[in-house]
């Protein structure tokens, strides 16, 4: 079995997911009132990151927690609807070439996986019309039917992506050298190095340099 693994932020979706999430919350007719609470939580974190006191992986994970915090007490149904509305607006930002590759790999019989640090309900809604066999993201922990804001989230990034990929594949025999992966930043390296056909999509400088040196395919 071959697999084709796609990142979301900056790869399938051409823009910055978290930036879009912030704008969506800020201007939302119902939940926009929560933006101030989110902003107060993220400001010291972002300041620490810019001062190089907070490492990027920690900043990203805590930013995800800060985003969810104002939704404490909101039902799973309401929060899922919030992400569904957001996802519908994001589809226009999909990279057409990457969408073509998703269909190409699905038609070839490959197991097509989306693996991202974005929230799982957002990912599922965003790609519901694409032929993904697996959608792996950062799950939202609920207490009963509501988000309680107390349970830590497990942000899917770097090696954690690999853990979830292997967990999803279970005991399946994978032809890794014949498989493909698509990513845009150095944080995708752990996944790109799993396969024999890594593809850098509109890559940041660091990944572009590595891709050029190793003669990986580069899109954009």
C-alpha positions as CSV (number, residue, x, y, z in Angstrom):
1,X,0.0,0.0,0.0
2,X,1.2,3.5,-0.9
3,X,0.2,6.6,1.1
4,X,0.0,10.2,0.2
5,X,0.2,12.6,3.2
6,X,-0.9,16.2,2.9
7,X,-0.3,19.2,5.2
8,X,-3.1,21.8,5.4
9,X,-1.8,25.2,6.5
10,X,0.3,26.7,3.7
11,X,0.0,23.5,1.6
12,X,-3.6,22.6,0.7
13,X,-4.8,25.9,2.2
14,X,-2.5,28.6,0.7
15,X,-2.8,31.1,3.6
16,X,-2.1,31.1,7.3
17,X,-4.9,29.2,9.0
18,X,-4.5,30.8,12.5
19,X,-4.6,34.3,11.0
20,X,-7.8,33.5,9.3
21,X,-9.2,32.0,12.5
22,X,-8.4,35.2,14.4
23,X,-10.2,37.4,11.7
24,X,-13.1,35.0,11.6
25,X,-13.6,35.2,15.4
26,X,-13.0,39.0,15.5
27,X,-15.7,39.7,13.0
28,X,-18.2,36.9,13.8
29,X,-21.7,38.3,14.5
30,X,-22.3,36.0,17.4
31,X,-18.9,35.2,18.9
32,X,-17.0,38.4,18.0
33,X,-17.5,39.4,21.6
34,X,-15.1,36.7,22.7
35,X,-12.2,38.2,20.7
36,X,-11.1,40.5,23.5
37,X,-10.7,37.7,25.9
38,X,-8.7,35.7,23.4
39,X,-6.5,38.7,22.5
40,X,-5.7,39.3,26.2
41,X,-4.6,35.7,26.5
42,X,-2.4,35.6,23.4
43,X,-0.7,39.0,23.7
44,X,1.8,38.1,26.4
45,X,2.5,34.8,24.7
46,X,3.1,36.5,21.3
47,X,5.3,39.1,23.0
48,X,7.4,36.4,24.6
49,X,7.7,34.7,21.2
50,X,8.9,37.8,19.5
51,X,11.4,38.4,22.3
52,X,12.7,34.8,21.7
53,X,11.6,33.8,25.2
54,X,9.0,31.3,24.0
55,X,9.9,28.7,21.4
56,X,7.8,28.5,18.3
57,X,6.3,25.0,19.0
58,X,5.2,26.1,22.5
59,X,3.8,29.4,21.1
60,X,1.7,27.5,18.6
61,X,0.3,25.1,21.1
62,X,-0.5,27.7,23.7
63,X,-2.0,29.9,20.9
64,X,-4.4,27.1,20.1
65,X,-5.4,26.8,23.8
66,X,-5.9,30.6,24.0
67,X,-8.1,30.5,20.9
68,X,-10.4,27.9,22.5
69,X,-10.4,29.3,26.0
70,X,-13.2,31.9,25.5
71,X,-15.5,29.1,24.2
72,X,-15.6,27.5,27.6
73,X,-19.2,26.3,28.3
74,X,-20.2,26.3,24.7
75,X,-21.7,23.1,23.3
76,X,-19.9,20.8,20.9
77,X,-22.7,21.3,18.4
78,X,-22.3,25.1,18.5
79,X,-18.5,25.0,18.3
80,X,-18.7,22.5,15.4
81,X,-21.1,24.9,13.6
82,X,-18.6,27.8,14.2
83,X,-15.9,25.8,12.5
84,X,-18.2,24.6,9.7
85,X,-19.0,28.2,8.8
86,X,-15.3,29.1,8.9
87,X,-14.3,26.1,6.7
88,X,-16.8,27.0,4.0
89,X,-15.0,30.4,3.6
90,X,-11.6,28.8,3.5
91,X,-12.2,26.5,0.5
92,X,-11.7,29.3,-2.0
93,X,-8.1,29.5,-0.7
94,X,-7.2,25.9,-1.6
95,X,-4.1,25.5,-3.9
96,X,-5.5,24.1,-7.2
97,X,-2.4,22.1,-7.9
98,X,-2.5,20.4,-4.5
99,X,-6.2,19.7,-4.9
100,X,-5.3,18.0,-8.2
101,X,-2.6,15.9,-6.5
102,X,-5.1,14.8,-3.9
103,X,-7.5,13.5,-6.6
104,X,-4.6,12.0,-8.5
105,X,-3.4,10.0,-5.6
106,X,-6.9,8.9,-4.7
107,X,-7.5,7.7,-8.2
108,X,-4.2,5.8,-8.1
109,X,-5.5,3.8,-5.2
110,X,-3.2,5.4,-2.6
111,X,-4.4,6.0,1.0
112,X,-4.8,9.7,1.1
113,X,-4.2,11.4,4.5
114,X,-4.6,15.0,5.7
115,X,-2.3,15.6,8.8
116,X,-2.3,19.0,10.4
117,X,-2.1,20.9,13.7
118,X,-5.4,22.7,12.9
119,X,-8.5,21.7,14.8
120,X,-10.0,18.5,13.6
121,X,-13.6,19.7,13.1
122,X,-12.3,22.6,11.0
123,X,-10.3,20.2,8.8
124,X,-13.1,17.7,8.4
125,X,-15.5,20.4,7.2
126,X,-12.9,22.1,5.0
127,X,-12.1,18.9,3.0
128,X,-15.4,17.1,3.2
129,X,-15.6,17.2,-0.6
130,X,-12.1,15.9,-1.2
131,X,-11.2,12.1,-1.2
132,X,-9.3,11.9,2.0
133,X,-9.2,8.5,3.8
134,X,-7.9,10.0,7.0
135,X,-8.2,13.4,8.6
136,X,-5.8,13.9,11.5
137,X,-5.8,17.1,13.4
138,X,-5.8,18.6,16.9
139,X,-8.8,17.2,18.7
140,X,-11.0,19.4,20.9
141,X,-11.5,17.9,24.4
142,X,-15.1,18.0,25.6
143,X,-16.6,17.4,29.0
144,X,-19.9,15.8,28.3
145,X,-21.4,17.8,25.5
146,X,-19.6,21.1,26.2
147,X,-16.1,22.5,26.0
148,X,-14.9,23.0,29.6
149,X,-11.8,25.0,28.9
150,X,-9.8,23.1,31.5
151,X,-8.5,20.1,29.7
152,X,-5.2,20.7,27.8
153,X,-5.2,20.1,24.1
154,X,-2.7,17.8,22.4
155,X,-1.4,19.9,19.5
156,X,-0.5,17.8,16.5
157,X,2.9,18.9,15.2
158,X,6.3,17.5,14.0
159,X,6.9,14.1,15.6
160,X,3.4,14.0,16.9
161,X,2.2,13.9,13.3
162,X,4.3,10.8,12.7
163,X,2.8,9.2,15.8
164,X,-0.7,9.8,14.6
165,X,0.1,8.6,11.1
166,X,1.5,5.3,12.3
167,X,-1.4,4.9,14.7
168,X,-3.9,5.4,11.9
169,X,-2.1,3.0,9.6
170,X,-1.9,0.3,12.3
171,X,-0.4,-2.9,11.1
172,X,-0.8,-2.0,7.4
173,X,2.3,-2.7,5.2
174,X,3.3,0.6,3.6
175,X,5.5,1.0,0.7
176,X,7.2,4.1,2.1
177,X,9.7,4.6,-0.7
178,X,6.8,4.7,-3.2
179,X,4.7,7.0,-1.1
180,X,4.5,10.8,-1.2
181,X,4.1,13.7,1.3
182,X,3.4,17.4,0.8
183,X,4.5,20.2,3.1
184,X,5.6,23.8,3.2
185,X,7.8,24.4,6.3
186,X,10.6,22.8,8.2
187,X,8.1,21.6,10.8
188,X,6.9,19.2,8.1
189,X,10.3,17.6,7.8
190,X,9.5,14.6,10.0
191,X,6.7,13.7,7.6
192,X,8.5,14.5,4.4
193,X,11.4,12.3,5.4
194,X,9.0,9.3,5.9
195,X,8.5,8.9,2.2
196,X,10.4,8.4,-1.0
197,X,8.6,11.2,-2.8
198,X,8.6,14.3,-0.7
199,X,7.1,17.5,-2.3
200,X,7.8,21.0,-1.0
201,X,4.8,23.3,-1.7
202,X,5.5,27.0,-1.9
203,X,8.1,26.3,0.7
204,X,9.6,28.7,3.2
205,X,13.3,29.4,2.6
206,X,14.7,26.8,4.9
207,X,12.6,24.0,3.4
208,X,13.3,25.3,-0.2
209,X,17.0,25.1,0.4
210,X,16.8,21.5,1.7
211,X,14.4,20.5,-1.1
212,X,16.8,21.9,-3.7
213,X,19.8,20.3,-2.2
214,X,18.1,16.9,-2.0
215,X,16.4,17.3,-5.4
216,X,12.9,17.0,-4.1
217,X,10.0,18.2,-6.2
218,X,9.0,21.8,-5.5
219,X,5.6,23.2,-6.3
220,X,5.6,27.0,-6.6
